[in-house]
């Protein structure tokens, strides 16, 4: 039989069978029982709260200091010029792809529709980090608020996941085009294309909010310095004062779900594509089928290859500054190269860009 719990200000009234209804407690006894239960649960969770961190060493950190790449003042103009030029090339190149696809009716197909959305996601992905780097160098102020850090992290995760999911959607589009060419217009209809874009955005939004929720639960100590040029989630986990083992498990789980599943979809699509191409009798047909997938496959290798390289370099190298330099490859370089890959390897894009430039020059 459980022991009685006595709380200050409450006096338990013994209940005897036969009182009132005989099957229900009186109203005031019910309120006392609920209140007592809530207090017991509250005290239980307070006792279970982590107590391995000294309270006096903690503070509600409102600002972070982004250390960037180097503290050498002579290198700052060079870094600023480099990032500014890469950012302008990225934005202008991807905008040209979007304008070429939207202005040329020959490119109003699912493949180029997805390509224009990918270019838009690349602009957003780069814009979450690079303008802040340029601003910090110009103003000599590398401070970022806690709220600003969470906002940057949210958009970084949103556009990064959107890139990954869109590459999977484009792989599915190529799979249908190669394996079911006669049914391609029926399967990849405008309604399905819009639905795929909507689902991709919702998945990316969910991933973004989960990352933001995990990071918002962290407690930081004083003098928080991030050895990176943006609020990188692994760096924030390292700087946290509380136990982050559960957060790391959730981070790996989210990464496996939102990164592993799209990559698996791409691999499955290309396995089916390659097996279908190898069954074609003519060499010309094989070359034409491979050429339709070449640009996309190159972009996939660039995106996932650089991301995997950054992950492996972070596990081997313990220098946070070197990891920051490696992160530039997939946060800046990969989105910058995507327009060149598609424009140089795709005849339709080159023709559309030439027509667009000619119309602009004539007007």
N, C-alpha and C positions, 0 to 999 in steps of 0.2 A: 504493500500500500504506500503511495507516495507521501512524502512528508509535507506538512502544511507550510506555506510560505507566508510570512508575516511582513507586511510593508508599513512604513510609517503613515499614520493618518488613516489607515484602513483597519477596521475591526471585523473580523470574520464572524458572521452570525451562523451558528449551527443550524443546519437544516434537517428537519425531521420529516420522515414520511408521513403523509397525511395532511401536511400543511398546504394551504392554498389548493392548487389543482392536484397535487400529488405526483405530477409528471413533469412539471416545469418549475424552474427556479423563479423567485420574485424578480421584478425588473431591476431593483437596485442591486440585488446579488449578481445578476447577469452583468451589469455594468462594472461592478467590482471585479468580477472574474476576468472580463476582457481587459480591463486596465492593468490588472496584476500580470496577465499573460504578456501584454506588450512590454511592461517594465522588465520582466524576466528575459524576454528575447533581446531587448535592447542591451541589458547588462551582459548577456552572453556574447553578442557580437562585439561589444566594446572590449571584452576580455580577450577575444580572438584576434583583435586588430594587431598588426605588426608592431612590435615594441623593441626591435633590434637597433633602431636609429634613435639617437638622442634628440629630444625635441629642441634643445637649445642650439643645435647645429643646423637646423632647418629654417628656411624662410620661404615665403611665397614669392618665388622669383618672377619678376615682371618683365625682365629683359635678358637677352642673350647677346653674347659678343661673338660675331662670326670672324674667325681668324683669317679665312681666305687661303691664298696660296703662299704668300711670302710677306715678311715684314720689312723687306728692303724697299726704301722709298724710291730708289732708282728704277726698280722693276715695275712700279705701279702704272706709269704711263704706257709701258709696253703691254701689260696685262689688259689695261682698259682698252687700248686700241685693238688688240687681238679679239677680245670679246665683242666689242662693238662691230667690228667688221664681220665676224661670224654670225652675229645676230641679224645684221642687215641682210646678209646673203641668205640666211635661213628664211626670214620673213618675205623678202622679195621673191625668192625662188618658189616658195610654196604658194604665194599669192598669184604668181604667174600660172602655176598649175591650176589653181581654182578658177582663174579668169579664162584660161584656155578651155577648160572643160565646160564651163557655164555658157561661154559664148559660141561654141562650135557645136552644131546639132549632130555632127558625125560622132561626137564623143558622148552623146547622151545615152550611154549604155551602163549596165550595172557596174562593170569593172572600173570605169572612169568616175562614176558617181562615188564609189567607195574610195577611190584614190583622192578625190577632192576633199572628202571628209577626213581622210588620213592626213592630208596636208594641213587642214584646219587644226587637227589635234596636235600636229608637230609644232605649229606656231604657238599654240597654247602651252605645250610642254616646255618649250624653250623660254617662253615669256614668264614663266613662274620663277626662274632662277637668274637668268642673265641680266635683265634690267636692274635687279637688286645689286648684283656685283658691280656693274658700271656706276650706279648711284653711290655705293659705298666708297669706291675709289675716288670719285670726284668730290665727295663731301667730307672725306676722311672720317666718316662716321659708320662704323660697322655694327652698331647696336640694332637689334631687332627685338621688338616686344614679344611677350609670350603669346598674345593673341595673334600677332602678325606671323609668328612662327607656325602656329596651328593652321592659319589660313593658307600659308605657302605650302605646308605639308598636304593639306586637303587637295589643292589644285594640282600639286605635283603628282599625287597618287591618282587623281582623277584622269589626267591626260596621259600618264604613263600606262595605266591599265587600259584606257581607251585605245592607245596605240596597239597594245597587245591583242585586244579583242578584235579590233578592225583587221589586223593582219590575219587572224583566224577566219574572219568573214570573207576576206579576199581569197584565202586559200580554198574555202568552200566554193566560191564563185568560179575559180579556175578548175576545180574538180568537176563541177557540173558542165563547164564549157568543154572540157576534154573528154570526159567519160560519157556524157549524155548530150552531144551537140545538137541533135534534132529536137530534144525537149528543153533546151536551154531557155528560149524565149518564154515558154510556159512556166517553167519552174522559177526562174529569176524574174518574176513580174515586178512591176513598180511597188505593189502593195507589200510583197515580201521584202524587198530592199529597204523600204521605210521601216518595216517592223524590225529587221535586223539591226538597223542603226539605232532605233529606240531601245532595243534590248541591250545593245552594246553600251549605250550611255547609262542605262539603269544599273547594269553590272558594275561599271566603272564608278558610278556614284556610290554604290554600296561599299565597294572596296575603299573608296576615299573616306567615307564616314567611319568605317571600322578602324582604319589607321588613325584617324583623328581622335576617336574615342579612346583607343589604347594609349596614345600619347598624352591625352588630357588627364589621365589617371596618375601620371608620374609626378613625383615630388623631387625637386631639385635643391641642391645646396647653394651656398653663396658663391659669388664670382664664377658664374657659369660661362665657360668659353668653349665654343664649338669649333674644332679644328677642321672646318669645312667652309665652302662658299654658300651653302644653303642649309636649311634645317633637315639634315639627313636622319631618318628614323633610327638606324643603328647607332649613330653618334649620340642621339638623345637617350637611348637606352643605356649607353655606357656612362653617361653623366648623371643618371638618376641616383638618388640616395636610397630609395627604398628597394625592396627585393623585386627584381625584374624577371625572375625565372618564369613566372606565369605569363608575363607580357611577351617574352621571347617565344614561348611555345605558341601563343596566339599569332604572333607575327609570322613564324615559320608556317603555321597552318594556313593563314591567309595567303601567304606567298605561294604555297603549294596549290591552293585552290584556284586563285585568280591568275597565277602565272603558269602553273603546270598544266591545267586543263586546256587553255588556249594553245600552248605549245604541242600538247598531245593531239589536238585537233588538226594543227598544221601538219604534223608528221603523218597522221593517218591519211589526210587528203593527198599529200604528195606521194605516199606509198601507192595509193590507188592510181594516181596520175601516171607515175612512172610505169606501173604494170600495164596500164592501158596503152601508153605510148609505145612500149616495146612490142606490143602485139600488132602495131601498124605494119603493113607490108612494105610501103615505100619509104625511102630515105627522106624524100622531100616532105612527106607528111609528118615524119618524126621531128624533123627540124622545125617545121611550122608550129607544131604542138609545144615543143620545148621553148621556142621563142616567145610564146604567149605567157609563159610562166617564169621566164628568166629574170625579169626585172623584180617581180614580187619575191622570188626566192632569194635574190641578192639582198633585198631590203630586210627580209626575215633574218638572214645570216648576219647582217650588219647589226640589227637591233639586239637580237638575243646573244650574238657573239660578244659584243661590247659589254652587255650587262653581265654575262657569265664571266668575262675577263675581269671586270671590276670586282665581282664577288670572290673570285679565286685570288686576286691580288690582295684583297682585304684580309683573307685568311692566312696568306703567306707573309705579307708585309705588315709590320706593326706600326708603320709610320702613317699617321692620319693625313699628313700633307700629301704623301704619295697617293693615297686613296682618293683624295680630292681631285688630284690631277687626272687620275684614271676615270673618275666619274664624268669628266668633261666629254669623254668619248661617246657615251650614250645619251647624255643630256643635251649636248650641243652639236657635236660632230655628226652623229647619226641623223638627226632631223635636217641638218644642213645639206647632207649628201643625197637625201632621198629625191629631191627634185631633179638633180643631175642624173641620177640612175635612171629615172623614168623618162626623162627628156632625151638622153643620149641613146638609150636602148629601145626606144619606142618611136616608130615612124609616125604614127598618128599624132602623138603629142608634139613631135617636132613640126609637123605640118600645121597643126593648130596654133602653135606658138608663132610661127612665121606669118600666118594669116592675121593673128592678133596684132603683131608688131606692124605689119603693113597697114592695117586699118588705123592704128594709132598714129602712124607717121603721116598718112594721108589726111587725117582729120586735124 
